[in-house]
């Protein structure tokens, strides 16, 4: 992407006025998307951005500058700006000789989306629209979106690191609206993988559309969600976002350092039920948050955060790890070359248990079964959270009963970890997601097996 000699000279320029550490992050990103709404193609777009971000560290101060000018002169100017922002003094340190870090890709990409005609992508949207509408006359609106992206990055720093990655992602989503006596109800389904157009050899957009439509139609017959505390069974994959938000963010080292985490100073303590193991794994082949290297050049890692209920470690980026005299865990991520990296999750999940999911439900006399959670809010300092339930059902006499609507799941992350009573053996990853933090969004995955929490608060509207 840039000649190695230019990379070296840029790092040297960044250190010339006394910087202690310098880094250059170069990105070349291509993307395309198409949206069909109410039977019409409303959007068909493609784009490309290229640029570099340069970071200089002096003591506790960090200077950062970015530029779309990838010439040697443009990079040198950005390096001087970053060094000035870090308030460097005089010095003579130069960058170390660069040595390439090789990290294996978690999977192979067979068909680059940029080689596929736009007409083929739009054709998928039409098929999804037709399949969703054929699911029932009550379906009044269908939206389908296709999106792909290719992100090539190069990372180099003054420690001598030189690494690169070529990241491809493809995603398809369908949203449906059904109208009935209970008003308008919505259903959603999506699939996304860090692969190319071969995604559609594995997933049929017709089936995705029918699933979204079925969820909307099911809610037409749903009763209002109950209110109060009761056992909650979370289905495979559908509740992973709860642990991502309510627990995962609290295990990011930057929030721990800011005293904004309920898990601060708790490494080595029992923080969850003994059957609970929580993992963040950037090496998971074909999962949405996978990559070869993070945005600081560190190879992706499989990091066990909680093992058998004991907190074993946090997630780390480069600078916070250096400060603690340890290595990064491969969790330094950024939205683009215009952003500084920070500690971020990749694919975060609860490991499999040993119980039959059917037995878990049969042993629950009364409660709520959550098939899919929606968006929510969490306070990482306390662990308190509120999540919407996109698809949920009552459990009555050990069986899944009628669907419910208009309900929230309310609780506390550490309390949920301790309140998990049993874990199923049917682990699954959930839908692809985008995690927002400090104004930056990055692709992430999450997952769970079926599990039961002894008691959680349901915020419903039933009288």
C-alpha positions in Angstrom: 0.0 0.0 0.0 3.0 2.3 0.8 6.6 1.7 0.1 8.5 0.4 3.2 11.1 3.1 2.9 8.3 5.8 3.1 6.9 4.1 6.2 10.3 4.1 7.8 10.9 7.8 7.0 7.5 8.8 8.3 8.1 7.0 11.6 11.5 8.7 11.9 9.9 12.1 11.3 7.3 11.4 14.0 10.0 10.6 16.5 12.4 13.4 15.5 11.2 15.9 18.1 11.3 13.6 21.0 8.5 11.1 20.6 8.8 7.9 22.6 6.6 5.8 20.4 5.2 6.3 16.9 2.8 4.4 14.8 1.4 4.7 11.3 -1.9 3.0 10.3 -2.8 3.0 6.6 -6.2 2.0 5.3 -7.7 1.4 1.8 -11.5 0.7 2.1 -14.0 -0.2 -0.6 -17.7 -0.6 0.1 -21.0 -1.1 -1.8 -24.6 -1.4 -0.6 -28.1 -1.6 -2.0 -31.5 -1.0 -0.3 -34.9 -2.1 -1.5 -37.8 -0.6 0.3 -41.5 -1.2 -0.4 -40.6 -2.9 -3.7 -38.4 -0.2 -5.0 -34.6 0.1 -5.1 -34.1 3.2 -3.0 -30.3 3.1 -2.8 -27.4 1.7 -4.8 -24.0 3.1 -3.8 -20.3 2.3 -3.7 -17.4 4.2 -2.3 -13.7 4.1 -1.6 -11.6 5.9 1.0 -7.8 5.8 1.5 -5.7 7.5 4.2 -3.4 7.2 7.1 -3.5 7.9 10.8 -0.3 8.7 12.7 0.0 8.4 16.5 2.9 9.8 18.6 3.3 9.2 22.3 5.3 11.2 24.8 4.9 10.2 28.4 1.2 10.2 29.1 0.4 12.5 26.1 -0.8 11.1 22.8 -0.8 13.2 19.6 -2.8 12.0 16.6 -3.2 13.3 13.0 -4.7 11.7 9.9 -4.4 12.5 6.2 -5.8 11.3 2.9 -2.5 12.4 1.2 -0.4 9.2 1.1 2.6 10.8 -0.6 5.9 11.0 1.4 5.4 14.7 1.9 1.8 14.4 3.1 2.7 11.7 5.6 5.6 13.7 6.9 3.4 16.7 7.5 0.9 14.5 9.4 3.7 13.0 11.4 4.9 16.5 12.5 1.4 17.5 13.4 1.0 14.4 15.6 4.4 14.9 17.2 3.5 18.6 18.0 0.2 17.5 19.5 2.1 15.1 21.8 4.1 18.1 22.9 7.5 16.5 22.2 10.8 18.2 23.0 14.1 17.7 21.3 15.5 14.2 20.7 17.3 12.0 18.3 15.6 8.7 18.5 14.8 7.0 15.2 12.5 4.1 14.4 13.8 0.6 14.6 14.3 -1.5 11.5 10.9 -2.9 10.4 10.2 -6.6 10.7 7.1 -8.0 9.1 4.6 -9.8 11.4 2.8 -12.6 9.7 -0.6 -13.7 11.0 -2.8 -16.3 9.3 -6.2 -15.2 8.0 -9.0 -17.0 9.9 -10.6 -18.1 6.6 -10.3 -17.9 2.9 -12.3 -15.5 0.7 -13.5 -17.1 -2.5 -15.4 -14.4 -4.4 -14.4 -10.8 -3.9 -17.7 -8.8 -3.8 -16.2 -6.1 -5.9 -16.0 -8.5 -8.8 -19.8 -9.2 -8.7 -22.1 -7.2 -10.9 -24.5 -4.8 -9.1 -27.4 -6.4 -10.9 -26.7 -9.7 -9.1 -26.8 -8.0 -5.7 -30.0 -6.2 -6.5 -31.5 -9.5 -7.7 -31.1 -10.8 -4.1 -33.2 -7.9 -2.8 -36.1 -8.7 -5.1 -36.1 -12.4 -4.1 -36.2 -11.4 -0.5 -39.0 -9.0 -1.0 -41.1 -11.6 -2.8 -40.4 -14.3 -0.3 -41.3 -12.1 2.7 -44.6 -11.0 1.1 -45.6 -14.5 0.3 -45.4 -15.4 4.0 -48.8 -13.8 4.7 -51.2 -11.2 3.6 -50.6 -9.2 6.8 -47.1 -8.3 5.7 -47.4 -4.7 4.6 -43.9 -3.5 4.2 -40.5 -5.2 3.4 -37.0 -3.6 3.5 -34.0 -5.6 2.4 -30.4 -4.4 2.4 -27.2 -5.8 0.9 -23.8 -4.5 1.9 -20.2 -5.6 1.4 -16.8 -4.1 2.2 -13.1 -4.7 1.7 -10.6 -3.1 4.1 -6.9 -3.5 3.5 -4.7 -2.2 6.3 -1.0 -1.7 7.0 0.3 -1.0 10.5 3.9 -0.1 11.4 5.4 1.3 14.6 8.7 2.5 16.1 9.2 -0.9 17.8 9.9 -2.4 14.4 6.5 -3.9 13.8 5.2 -4.1 10.2 1.9 -6.0 9.6 -1.0 -6.0 7.2 -4.4 -7.5 6.7 -7.1 -7.8 4.0 -10.6 -7.9 5.5 -13.7 -8.7 3.5 -17.2 -8.7 4.9 -20.6 -9.3 3.3 -24.0 -8.9 5.0 -27.7 -9.2 4.1 -30.7 -8.1 6.2 -34.5 -8.2 5.9 -37.0 -6.2 8.0 -40.8 -6.8 7.8 -43.8 -5.0 9.1 -47.1 -6.8 9.7 -50.4 -5.1 10.4 -53.2 -6.6 12.5 -55.5 -6.1 15.4 -52.6 -5.3 17.7 -51.3 -2.7 15.4 -48.0 -2.8 13.5 -45.4 -5.5 14.5 -41.9 -5.9 13.1 -39.6 -8.8 12.4 -35.9 -8.8 11.5 -33.3 -11.3 10.3 -29.8 -10.8 9.1 -26.7 -12.8 8.2 -23.1 -11.5 7.9 -19.8 -13.2 7.6 -16.2 -12.0 6.9 -16.3 -13.7 3.5 -17.1 -12.8 0.0 -20.1 -13.3 -2.3 -19.9 -17.0 -1.6 -22.0 -16.1 1.5 -25.1 -16.7 -0.7 -24.0 -20.3 -1.5 -24.6 -21.0 2.1 -27.5 -18.8 3.0 -30.7 -18.4 1.0 -32.1 -14.9 1.1 -35.6 -16.4 0.6 -35.3 -18.3 3.9 -33.9 -15.2 5.7 -36.9 -13.2 4.4 -39.4 -15.8 5.5 -37.9 -15.9 9.0 -38.2 -12.1 9.3 -41.8 -12.2 8.1 -42.7 -15.0 10.5 -41.4 -13.0 13.4 -43.6 -10.1 12.5 -46.6 -12.2 11.9 -46.1 -14.1 15.2 -46.2 -10.8 17.1 -49.7 -10.1 15.8 -51.0 -12.8 18.1 -48.7 -11.9 21.0 -50.0 -10.8 24.3 -48.4 -8.0 26.4 -45.3 -9.0 28.3 -45.7 -9.6 32.0 -44.1 -7.5 34.7 -42.0 -8.6 37.7 -39.1 -10.9 38.5 -39.1 -14.5 37.2 -36.8 -17.1 35.7 -35.6 -16.3 32.2 -34.4 -18.8 29.6 -32.3 -17.3 26.9 -32.1 -19.2 23.6 -28.9 -20.1 21.7 -27.2 -17.2 20.0 -30.1 -14.8 20.7 -28.9 -13.4 24.0 -25.2 -13.0 23.3 -25.6 -9.2 23.0 -26.6 -9.1 26.7 -23.2 -10.5 27.8 -21.4 -8.3 25.2 -23.0 -5.1 26.6 -23.5 -5.9 30.3 -20.3 -7.8 30.9 -17.9 -7.5 28.0 -17.5 -3.7 28.0 -16.7 -3.9 31.7 -13.7 -6.2 30.9 -12.1 -3.7 28.5 -8.9 -2.4 30.1 -9.4 1.2 29.2 -12.8 1.3 31.1 -11.1 -0.6 34.0 -8.3 2.0 34.1 -10.9 4.8 34.2 -12.7 3.2 37.1 -15.7 2.9 34.9 -16.0 -0.9 35.3 -17.7 -3.0 37.9 -15.0 -5.6 37.4 -12.1 -3.4 38.4 -9.6 -5.1 40.8 -11.5 -8.4 40.6 -9.0 -10.6 38.7 -8.9 -13.9 40.5 -12.3 -13.5 42.1 -15.4 -15.7 41.5 -17.6 -13.4 39.5 -20.0 -15.9 37.9 -21.5 -19.3 38.3 -18.8 -22.1 38.2 -20.2 -23.3 34.9 -19.6 -20.0 33.2 -16.7 -19.4 30.8 -16.7 -16.1 28.9 -14.3 -15.9 25.9 -13.4 -13.1 23.4 -12.0 -14.6 20.2 -10.8 -12.7 17.2 -9.6 -15.9 15.5 -13.1 -17.5 15.1 -13.3 -18.5 11.4 -16.2 -16.9 9.5 -17.5 -15.0 12.5 -18.3 -11.3 12.1 -15.6 -10.0 14.4 -12.7 -12.1 13.1 -9.5 -10.7 11.6 -5.9 -11.7 11.2 -4.4 -8.6 13.0 -6.0 -5.9 15.1 -5.6 -2.2 14.2 -2.3 -2.0 16.0 -0.8 -4.9 14.2 -1.2 -7.5 16.9 -2.3 -11.0 15.7 -5.9 -11.8 16.8 -6.1 -13.9 19.9 -8.5 -16.2 21.8 -8.8 -14.6 25.2 -10.5 -16.4 28.1 -11.9 -13.6 30.3 -13.8 -15.7 32.8 -13.0 -19.4 33.4 -15.3 -21.6 35.5 -16.7 -18.4 37.0 -13.3 -16.8 37.9 -12.3 -13.6 36.3 -8.9 -14.3 34.7 -8.1 -11.3 32.6 -9.2 -8.2 30.8 -8.9 -7.2 27.1 -5.9 -5.0 26.2 -4.8 -2.7 23.5 -1.1 -1.9 22.9 -0.6 1.3 25.0 -2.4 0.1 28.1 -0.6 -3.3 27.9 2.8 -1.5 27.6 2.0 0.6 30.6 1.3 -2.6 32.6 4.4 -4.4 31.3 2.5 -7.0 29.4 1.5 -7.8 25.8 -1.6 -6.6 24.0 -4.4 -9.2 23.7 -5.1 -8.2 20.1 -8.1 -6.0 21.0 -6.9 -2.7 19.7 -9.4 -1.6 17.2 -10.5 1.6 15.4 -13.3 2.5 13.0 -11.1 4.0 10.4 -7.7 5.7 9.8 -9.3 8.9 11.1 -9.7 7.4 14.6 -7.4 6.4 17.4 -7.5 2.7 18.4 -9.1 1.7 21.7 -9.9 -1.6 23.5 -12.7 -3.3 21.7 -14.3 -6.8 21.7 -14.3 -9.1 18.7 -16.4 -12.3 19.0 -17.5 -12.5 22.6 -19.4 -15.6 23.9 -20.4 -17.9 26.7 -18.9 -21.4 26.1 -21.1 -24.5 25.8 -22.6 -26.2 28.8 -23.6 -29.9 29.2 -27.4 -29.8 29.6 -30.1 -30.6 27.0 -31.9 -27.4 26.1 -35.3 -29.2 26.2 -34.6 -30.3 29.8 -33.8 -26.7 30.8 -37.2 -25.5 29.5 -39.0 -28.5 31.0 -37.5 -27.7 34.4 -38.9 -24.2 34.3 -42.4 -24.1 35.6 -43.1 -20.5 34.8 -40.9 -17.8 33.2 -40.0 -16.1 29.9 -38.1 -17.6 27.0 -36.1 -15.0 25.1 -35.2 -16.1 21.5 -33.8 -12.7 20.4 -32.8 -9.6 22.3 -32.8 -6.2 20.7 -30.9 -3.0 21.5 -30.4 -1.7 25.0 -28.4 0.4 27.4 -25.8 -0.5 30.0 -23.9 1.4 32.7 -20.5 -0.2 32.7 -19.6 1.2 36.1 -22.5 -0.6 37.8 -23.4 -3.3 35.3 -27.1 -2.2 35.3 -28.8 -2.8 31.9 -32.1 -2.6 30.0 -32.6 -4.6 26.8 -35.7 -4.9 24.5 -37.0 -8.3 23.7 -37.4 -8.7 20.0 -38.8 -12.2 20.2 -40.0 -13.8 23.4 -42.5 -16.3 24.8 -44.0 -17.3 28.1 -42.9 -20.5 29.6 -45.9 -22.3 31.2 -45.7 -25.7 33.0 -42.3 -26.4 31.5 -43.3 -25.7 27.9 -42.8 -22.7 25.6 -46.2 -21.0 25.4 -47.7 -17.9 23.7 -45.5 -15.1 22.3 -45.2 -11.8 24.2 -44.5 -8.3 23.0 -43.6 -4.8 24.3 -41.2 -6.1 27.0 -37.8 -5.2 28.4 -35.2 -7.3 30.2 -33.8 -5.4 33.2 -30.9 -6.5 35.3 -27.3 -6.3 36.4 -24.4 -7.9 34.5 -22.5 -9.4 37.5 -25.8 -10.5 39.1 -26.8 -12.3 35.9 -23.4 -14.0 35.7 -23.9 -15.3 39.2 -27.6 -16.1 38.7 -27.0 -18.4 35.7 -28.2 -21.8 36.9 -27.6 -24.1 33.9 -26.0 -23.9 30.5 -27.2 -25.9 27.4 -25.1 -27.8 24.9 -26.4 -26.0 21.9 -24.0 -23.1 21.5 -24.7 -20.7 18.6 -23.4 -17.4 17.5 -26.0 -14.6 17.0 -26.5 -12.1 14.2 -23.7 -9.8 13.1 -23.5 -6.6 15.0 -21.8 -3.2 15.1 -20.5 -2.2 18.5 -20.5 1.6 19.3 -18.1 3.1 21.8 -16.9 6.7 22.1 -18.4 7.5 18.7 -16.7 4.6 16.9 -18.3 1.5 15.4 -16.6 -1.8 14.7 -18.0 -5.2 13.6 -18.5 -7.7 16.4 -20.1 -11.1 17.0 -21.6 -12.7 20.1 -23.1 -16.0 21.1 -24.5 -18.2 23.9 -25.9 -21.7 24.4 -29.4 -21.9 25.9 -29.1 -20.9 29.5 -31.4 -20.1 32.5 -31.0 -17.2 34.9 -32.7 -17.8 38.2 -34.5 -14.4 38.3 -34.5 -11.3 36.1 -36.9 -8.4 36.0 -39.3 -8.3 33.1 -40.6 -4.8 32.3 -43.9 -5.5 30.5 -47.2 -3.8 29.9 -49.6 -6.5 31.0 -52.0 -5.4 33.7 
